[in-house]
């Protein structure tokens, strides 16, 4: 089972995030208004919010739950690619979120059990895999959509998740986790999770519209989303930073980089937007690895609730970004910067 955690974390995020650079193209394909695909971004993460705390209560082997979740993400990704209307596409995306809820929280809770002496480092590697998946999904999504069309691009990027699911479901080592324990006393940690994905999605969802207005093609926009890969070094080394600086200082340093990246993106020039986006992603995923590692130490109940709060941030971002389309970057970057500063202040209570 251990061998599958990082590859699963890569492929699930390839499938979930591949549609981001396609949003304007999908709206043209379905003949709907700009911003009308936002439910296909927000609803999958809303059901992740609702189901992530519940998943640890499923009394089946962990491999069966994770494997079933991966298979569902792949299956409904393929069905989303052939959906005849915006409504069916949105439904398939939502069902992807239902099955995706089986993966992140349980994976984080497994890490201390599988790697008791280096769980912080392995949490960093797991998040680095998420970063790689998110970057490849967004980047390949844009490039493939321009080359073969949005429908086939979505199908091609969802199929690998179903394939790895078959290997996970055949796993003979039936791991089990202790019964989950839930606590609201960890609310500052949950707030950090909320802030992390809110800032990430809020800025990333607006980016295709901003770049298209500057004259970039769908393929070029997809290429810019490879900036997500900038989060790999920091997240992979998060365990090292925690050892040297402590979790709180390492987290605040990471969010200082996020704030700098948001400010650099203010000019309406592709070079500065790309540079700032790279800095923002490097900081966000380093911070995510730190907070995710701490959540895993609290068991499956805490990690499941953390994942729920994390995706709640993405859900809220998906709901609130449409009014910012076409507006000055000062408004959107200012909102993201405010959330970032609040997260840095809460780190002292959340990561003790």
N, C-alpha and C positions, 0 to 999 in steps of 0.2 A: 504493500500500500504506500509505503514511504516514497517509492520511486515515482509515483503518479502525482503527488501533490503539486510540485512545481509545474510540470507540463499541463496539468488540468487548470491550474491558475493562469497559465498563458492562454490556452485555447478558449476558455470560457469568456475571457475578456476580448479576444479577437472577435468572437461572434456577437457579443453584446454591444461593442463600441464601433463596429465597422460601419454602422449606418450614419454616424455623426456627420462626416463630410458629404454624405449623400442627401442630407435633409432638403436643400433647395431643389435638387434634381428629383427627389421623390415627390415633392409638392407639385412640380411640373408634370410628372408622370401621372399622378392621380387627378390633376387639374384642380388643385385646392390652393387656398391662399397662403402666403408666406407665414410661417409660424404654426401652420395647422398640424404638422407632424409632432408637435411638442408632447402630445400624450403618449406617443410611441417611445419617447425617451423617459418621461416621468413615471408612467404607470408600471413598467417593469421594476423600477426601483421602489415604487410604493408597495408592491406586493412583497418585495424583498424585505422592506421594513416590517411589514405585518407578520411575515412567516419566519424570519430568521430567529427570533426568540423561541418559536414553537418547535423548530426542527430538532433541537437537542432532545426533545421529549419522545421522539420516534424510537420505539424500542426494537430496532433492527440493527444488524451489524453496520458499523460506520461506512464500510466500503460499499454496501448495498445502497445506502442512502445517498452517498456522494455519487456513485456510478449512475443511479437512477436520475439524479439531478442533472448530471452532465448529458445523459441521453436526451432528456426532455429539452434542454437548451438547444442541442443540435437539431432535433426533429422540428421544433417549432421555428427555428431559424430558417430551415429549408422551406417550411410552409409560408413563412413571412415573405420569402423571396418570390413566391408564385401567387401571392395574395392579389385578388382582382380589384380590390378597393382599399381606400385608406382605413375604413372601419375594420376590415378583415386583417389588414396589416397590423393595426394597433392591437387587435385581439391576440394575434400570434406573438407579438412582442411582449404583451402582458403575460402570456403563458410561459414565455422564456424566463421571465422574472420569477414566476412561481417555482419553476424547477431550479433556477439558479440559487434560490434561497438555501438549497441543500448543501452548498459547497463552501462558501467562505468561512462562516462561523465554526463549522466542524473542523475545517482544515487548520484554523488558528488554534483551536483547542487540542488538536492532535499533536502539534509541534512539541510542546513540553513533554508529552508522553513518549514520543518517538526519539526526541533529542534532548534528554533532561539536562545535559551539561552545556548545550550550546543552542538553546531555544531562541535566544535573542538574535543570534546570527542567522539561524534558519528562518526566522520570521522575516528578516531582511531579504533573504534570498527568495522567499515566497512572494513578498511584495514586489521584488525586482521582476519576478515572473509576471505578476499582474501588470507591471509597467510595460514590459515587453509586449504582452498581449494587447494592452490598450493602444500602444503606439503602432504595432503592426496592424491591428484592426482598423484604426482610423486611417493610417497611411495607405494600406492596401485597399481599403474600402474606396477611397477616392480614386486611386490609380485604376483599379479594376472596373469601377463604375464608368470611368471615361472610356476604357477599352472594350468592355463587353456589355455594359449597361448595368443599371442598378439591380435588376432582378437576379441575374446570374451571379453578380458579385456577392450578393447576400447569401445565396445558396452555397457558393464555393467556400465562403469563409465560415459557414456554420457546420458543414459536413465533418471536418476533423474532430469536432467536439463529440459527435455521436460515435466516431471510431474509437477514440480513447475511452469512452464510456464502456464499450464492450470489454476492453481489457480490465478496467476497474471492477466491473461486475463479475468477472471470472476469478477475482482475487480469492485465494483460499484462506488467507490469514484474517479471520473474522474478529477484528478489533472491536473493543467496546470502550465507552467512556463512562465515568461516574455520572450519576443522575445530576442534572443541571441545578445549580443554585443561583437565584436571581437576587440582585440588590440594587436599590436606588441610590445607595451611598456613593456609587461610582459615577454619579451623574456628570461630574466634570470631565471624566474620560469619555463618556458618551457625547458630550458637547464638542470635544475635540474631533471625534469621528464625524459629527455633523458638519463642522466647519471645513474639514479636509475635502469632502466630496462636494460641498456647496461651492467653494471657490473654484475647484477643478471644473465642474460641469458648467457653472455659470459663465465662466470665461470661454470654455471650449465650445459651448453651444452657440454663443454669439459669433465666434470666430469665422465660420463659413460665410455668414452674411456680410461681415465686415470686409473680408478678403475678396469676396465676389464683387462688392461695390468698388473695390480698388482695381478690378479688372483681371483678377486671377482666375484661371480655369479650374474645373473640378479636380483634375489631376494635380495641379499645382497646390491646391488647398489640401488635398490628401497628403502630398509630400511634406507640407508644413507640420502636419500632425505626427510625423516621425519624430518631432521634438519631444514627444512623450518618452522616447528612449533615453533622454537625458536624465530621467529619474533612476535609471538602473544603477549607476555607480554609487550614488548616495544611499539608496535603499539597501543595496547589497552590503555596504559597509556600515549600516546603521548600528549594528552590534558593536563595532569598534568604537564609533563615536560615543555610544552610551557608556562603554567601559572607561573612556578617557575623560569625558566631560560630565557624565551623569545624564539621566534621561531628560531632566528639565532643561538644562543648558543646551543639550544637543537639539532638543525640539525647538527651542527659541531661536537658536542659530539657523535652523532650517527655515523657520517662518520669517526670519529676517531676509533670507534669500527670496522667499515668495514675495514679500513686500517690494523688494527691489525689482523683481521681474514684472510686477504689476505696473510700477511706475515707468519702466522702460517701454512698455507697450503703448503708452499714451499717444505718441505721434502716429498719424495715419500714413505710415510708410511700411511696406512689407518687411524690410530689413529689421527695423526696430521692434515690430510686432513679433517676428520670429525669435529675435534675441531675447526679448522679454519673456516669451512663452517658454523658451528653453530653461531660463533661470527659474521661472515659476514652477515648472514641472520637476526640476531637480530638487527644489526645496520641498514641494508638497509630498513627493513620494518618500523622501528621507524621513519626514515627519510621520507619514503614514506607517512606515515600518516600525518606528519607535512606539507609537501608540498601539499598533496592532500587536506587537510583542507583549506589551504590558497587559492588554486585554486577554490574551491567551493564557497568561498565568492565573487569571481568575477563574478558569474553568469554562465549560461550554455555555453556561448560563450568562456569564459576563461577556464572553466573546460574541455570543449570539446577539445580545442586546447592543453591544458595541457596533456590530455589523448593521443592525437595524437602524441605529442612530446615524451611522455613516451613510447608508443609502437614503435615509430620510433627508439628509442634506442634499443629495443628488436629486431627489424627488422635488423638493422645494425649488431648487435651482431650475429644474425643468419646467416648473409652473410659472416662475416669475420672470424668466428671461425674455419672452416675446415683446413686452412693452419697450425693451431697450434696443430692439432691432432698429437700425437707422439713426439712433441717437448718438450724441457725442460720446466718445470713449471715456471722457472724464466721469460721466455718471456711472457707467458699469464698473470701471476700474476702481472708482471711489467706494462703491458698495462692497466689492470684493476685498479691498484693503481694510475696510472697517471690520469685516468678519475675521480677517487674518489677525488683526491686532487684538481682538477679543480672545482668540484662541491662544495667542502667545501669553496673555495675562492669565488664562485659566490653567496653563501647563503646570504651574507650581502646585496646584491642588490635585490635578488629574494624575500626575505621574510620580507621586511620592512613593 
